[in-house]
Structure formats: structure tokens, C-alpha cells
Amino acid sequence: MSLGLQSFGADTVSRWLARAMWRLEHAFERARASDKPQDDTRLRIFFVATLFSAGFLTLAIGATRAALFSDAGRADGSAPPVSAARGDLVDRNGELLAADLLHYGLYLDPREIWDAGETRRALRAALPDLTPERLERALQAGRRTFLIGGLTPEVRSKVNELGLPGVSFEPEERRVYPLGYTGAHLIGFVDSGGEGLAGAEAAFNGDIHDAATAERNVPLSIDLRVQAAAEDELYKAVGNFRPKGAVAVVVNVHTGEILALANYPTFDPNKAGEASLDARLNRAAASIYEMGSTFKGFTVAAGLDSGVATPMSTFDARQPFQLGYRTIHDYHATHKILTLVEVFQHSSNIGTARLAEAIGVKRLEHYFKAFGLTEPAKIELVESARPLTPRTWDEDAVASTSFGHGMNVSPLAVARAYSGLLNGGKLLPLTIHKLAPGARPDGPQIVSPHTTETLLQIMRANVTGGSGKSANVSGLNVGGKTGTGDKFDPVAKRYSTTKQVSSFAAVFPTDGPVEAPRYFVLVLMDEPHPDKTGADPTGGIVAAPAAGRIIERIAPFLGVQRRMDTAPFTEVTAAPSDTGEEH
């Protein structure tokens, strides 16, 4: 339709000019024939005025055609589509995380350019990110094309002041992340069309679009103060132990809200396209690991809840233990009969496997499924990964999984399961959306409140006198469990002796009633290296201190007051000689 209108306008003007020229030509002839030179002069003046008028009319038609029948929509495909508006993302306290800001796209029409060389020089100087190849394609395109987008109002003004013919602008919304790297994996990012691709941007894509229409924000669960502390301490530990990857997660166990989620390496969502896949990988959700001894908390909880064991039950760890096809050894053998609390403190594989045998294959499988360990962590994040679980639950599988081998799960799956064990026994979905104040979601009962109380005290005993003592913070009654899992080498078809996953699963405070405010903290490092001391980079060495420092920094933000320390089971415990734990 537009081409037809353009053709109609051009033909009309051409016919009008032809008729006018014919009439003028014959008017000159009549003036000379009648010997009236004054008429001839007037006609010549009229003729010149008519030519100027025709020229201005042609320019006006050309400008109108350029405005109304632009080729921008039919450019070479490099122009970004018009993005649908998105509402702001904010943290739980209303701090801005992501927003749409007005930017501009620059378009170039070579048909209107008078001096290509000057245009080339001026645009290159004003737009350093513009590549010569892209500019040259636009200059040779023969039609109006998109050249570059994402120009701020300041840059647009700078280019516009150059007064270059053939240069025009069109407004476009651009998603910006004012905090850059902070919370990048949880916040996520969008594509050029304004659709969420990762993190909360993808998880709440529809709601974020609706929020723009309703002129409201979308509040996320994270607390920027907690997030900043978790990231800072995680990256300090990364600097010391140089792992290939690392994770820190903080969860409110009573609501399932993620208060902090940090990953290493990380990226800037403002430049997500420039980041590597490794940097964009959300290891907390999308990576799965053999967690090692942090799994012992799950086996102990199953033993307590099933009535198979009490804190004072004893297990013979004097000799290696044969279960299924496996002969089980202790990393730091005590050669003693241990209570259940001591099994946990010394991170005894032998004692844990004996407990698993007493629980039984079917019953332990039931508990692990009830804890959510055999399914992807329930959370809005599309990145949440499916675990690798035993094909057949038999004695060999029970022997391995009881202390964290033979089963690969995501850090978020661990966080969800522990939160359920520590909140009174309710398995809740994790969430990155802020819940209403005072909300207490419900979920299936996986253990009794009494089991929660006992597990809290056993985890506390591990920090006061076990492998987790480097996480202790005076007055905050921290509890926890160390974990060090040797990584399986699929080429050698055996477990590596040099590559491991080191972690610490922490809870605070452990005192007070079951319904008291309580938080879970997980720190994980994938393939850490020894620091300058040369110590084996186990969970107690690399992850527990980082968890303790995170807890110390975030407690004031969460309203957790320091009070008298507790030291449960002191009459039966004896501290291990170091902070190592079983592999």
C-alpha cells in the first residue's frame, strides 16, 4: 500500500510539471509573437519562481516519504525487535535490582547522505563500540537500516548535534541491572526482545510484563545486605583456595525464601552475551555434585525419626565395615565404639554405614525421597537440575549414599532438604519471590518436630567439638556438618585422589523452640586447592570458616541476637584432632 501511495504521488507531480512546462513554453511564443517584451519578462520571472517552488515541493514529498514509508522495519534483520515493557525487580526491602530505561537505536539511510567520508569519520569518533564492518554495510545497504542500539540519551544527543544527514533515531526500552555482578544468577537477564532467559527474569517473565502494565514492582526474596556479605566472603575464600567453582546459599528455613544466592565465577547481566557459558552457569541450581559427608545429616535424621537410633546409640568403628560390595573405611580412623553424636562429630563413614544398615534399604530410600533428594529442587528457577540417583536401591547403594557418594544433587536440593529437617519437619518449596510478612507455607511432614530438635543439637555439637568447629561464632549457636566428596573420574572409572567437592551445611541459631527464627547456610567449593598452609582442602578447612564469617555478618540484618552459647552432649563428646572429615 505504501509503495502505491509513493508511486501515485510521484506520477501526479511529474504530470503537473509537464503540463506547466508546456503552458510556459507556449506563453513565451505568444508573448514574442504579439511583440510584448514586458509580458516576456514577467513570464520569465514566473518561470524561475515556479522552478524553485517545484524544487521545494519535491524535497517536501521526499521528506514525507522518508517519514511515512521508512525501511526500518524491512532492514537487514539486525534491528532489535521492539521489546515489551517489564516491571522493576526489587529486593525484599525495595532496593532496585533491574529496570527498563529509555535508550535509542540509531538508523542510517545512505540515500540521504551527502558526504559518506565525513559521516564515516564522525560516527566512528562518536561511537567507539561501532565496528567499521557494520558501518560499512549500512553505508552500502541502499536503504535505511538499523546501525546500533542501546544508546543512552546523552550519546543520542551527542550524535544528533553532529547534524549528519541520513542519521535518525528511534526509542527502545533496554533492561539495565544497576548493581552489575551482584546477585546476577538469581536476578538473571533478558534477550534483545525483552523476554527473560535466566534467573528471576525467566522464572517470573509473565508476571514481570504484567507488573509494567500495572505500574508495580516485582519483589524478590533476596536481601541485598545478606547477598553482599555472602558474595564477599565466598570470593575471599575463592581467592585463598582457587576452586573451579563455588556456591553460597542462605535460606529462611520456615518460609523457603532464598535470602542470598552467590556463584563463582559470575558475570555482569548488563553484558550477558559477552560472558562465557561457565560464568553464566548457576551452580547452585544447575550443577549436581556428590556432596560427601553433608549427606550424613540426612542419614542421621532418618535414623532418629525411624526410632532406629538415639544420640546415645553406639556403633562399632574399630574395623572397616563390609556392606554390599563395598568395604568402608574411615578417613581419620578412631578405632573406637562411637555414639551417634560422635559418629557425626568424627564424620565416621563406618558408623554412618552401620546406621544405614540398621535403618534398612527400603526405609532409607523412602526417607531420601521424602527429603526431596531424588527430584529437582522445587523452586521457580528453570535452571533447577535433576539429580543422579542409584538405579537400584540395594545394600551397595545404601552404603554409598549414606555418606554422600553414589548420588549427585544440586546445592539447592541440599538446602531444601536441610531446611525441612530444621524447621520442625515440613518440606517446603524454595522460593525466590518475597512472601507476605508472617507467611508460613505448609508442606508434607518428613520428620517429627522432636527429630528437628535432636538434629539441631547434634549439629551444634559438631561445631562445639567436631569437624565443624572452624564455623563457630560466639553467641550465635551455630550448628553444621562438613562434607568432602572425592570426584568420580569417568575416564579412569574411579574416584580421584586430588579433585574433590568441599562443603559446609550450617544452621543458626540452634537453640530456642522449633518455631524460632532460623536460617540455613551452605558453602560449597568445587575442586579447591590447598592454601599457603598446604592443608588438605576439606570442608572443614575451606567451607566452614567462610560459612562462619557469613553468619557473623548477616545475623544483625536478620535480627538474630547474640546470647549464651550452648554445648550439647558435652559429657559424651571428644573433639577430633583436626577439621578433616571422611571422603
C-alpha positions, 0 to 999 in steps of 0.5 A: 500500500505504501509503495502505491501511495509513493508511486501515485504521488510521484506520477501526479507531480511529474504530470503537473510539471509537464503540463506547466512546462508546456503552458510556459513554453507556449506563453513565451511564443505568444508573448514574442509573437504579439511583440510584448517584451514586458509580458516576456519578462514577467513570464520569465520571472514566473518561470524561475519562481515556479522552478524553485517552488517545484524544487521545494515541493519535491524535497517536501514529498521526499521528506514525507516519504522518508517519514511515512514509508521508512525501511526500518522495519524491512532492514537487514534483520539486525534491528532489535525487535521492539521489546515489551515493557517489564516491571522493576525487580526489587529486593525484599526491602525495595532496593532496585535490582533491574529496570527498563530505561529509555535508550535509542537505536540509531538508523542510517539511510545512505540515500540521504547522505551527502558526504559518506567520508565525513559521516564515516569519520564522525560516527566512528569518533562518536561511537567507539563500540561501532565496528567499521564492518557494520558501518560499512554495510549500512553505508552500502545497504541502499536503504535505511537500516538499523546501525546500533542500539542501546544508546543512552540519551546523552550519546543520542544527543551527542550524535544528533548535534553532529547534524549528519544527514541520513542519521535518525533515531528511534526509542527502545526500552533496554533492561539495565541491572544497576548493581552489575555482578551482584546477585546476577544468577538469581536476578538473571537477564533478558534477550534483545526482545525483552523476554527473560532467559535466566534467573528471576527474569525467566522464572517470573517473565509473565508476571514481570510484563504484567507488573509494567502494565500495572505500574508495580514492582516485582519483589524478590526474596533476596536481601541485598545486605545478606547477598553482599556479605555472602558474595564477599566472603565466598570470593575471599575464600575463592581467592585463598583456595582457587576452586573451579567453582563455588556456591553460597546459599542462605535460606529462611528455613520456615518460609523457603525464601532464598535470602542470598544466592552467590556463584563463582565465577559470575558475570555482569547481566548488563553484558550477558552475551559477552560472558562465557557459558561457565560464568553464566552457569548457576551452580547452585541450581544447575550443577549436581555434585556428590556432596560427601559427608553433608549427606550424613545429616540426612542419614542421621535424621532418618535414623532418629525419626525411624526410632532406629537410633538415639544420640546415645546409640553406639556403633562399632568403628574399630574395623572397616565395615563390609556392606554390599560390595563395598568395604568402608573405611574411615578417613581419620580412623578412631578405632573406637565404639562411637555414639551417634553424636560422635559418629557425626562429630568424627564424620565416621563413614563406618558408623554412618554405614552401620546406621544405614544398615540398621535403618534398612534399604527400603526405609532409607530410600523412602526417607531420601525421597521424602527429603526431596533428594531424588527430584529437582529442587522445587523452586521457580528457577528453570535452571533447577537440575535433576539429580543422579540417583542409584538405579537400584536401591540395594545394600551397595547403594545404601552404603554409598549414599549414606555418606554422600557418594553414589548420588549427585544433587544440586546445592539447592536440593541440599538446602531444601532438604536441610531446611525441612529437617530444621524447621520442625519437619515440613518440606517446603518449596524454595522460593525466590519471590518475597512472601507476605510478612508472617507467611508460613507455607505448609508442606508434607511432614518428613520428620517429627518436630522432636527429630528437628530438635535432636538434629539441631543439637547434634549439629551444634555439637559438631561445631562445639567439638567436631569437624565443624568447629572452624564455623563457630561464632560466639553467641550465635549457636551455630550448628553444621556438618562438613562434607568432602566428596572425592570426584568420580573420574569417568575416564579412569572409572574411579574416584580421584585422589586430588579433585574433590567437592568441599562443603559446609551445611550450617544452621543458626541459631540452634537453640530456642523452640522449633518455631524460632527464627532460623536460617540455613547456610551452605558453602560449597567449593568445587575442586579447591586447592590447598592454601599457603598452609598446604592443608588438605582442602576439606570442608572443614578447612575451606567451607566452614570458616567462610560459612562462619564469617557469613553468619557473623555478618548477616545475623544483625540484618536478620535480627538474630541476637547474640546470647549464651552459647550452648554445648550439647552432649558435652559429657559424651563428646571428644573433639577430633584432632583436626577439621578433616572429615571422611571422603 
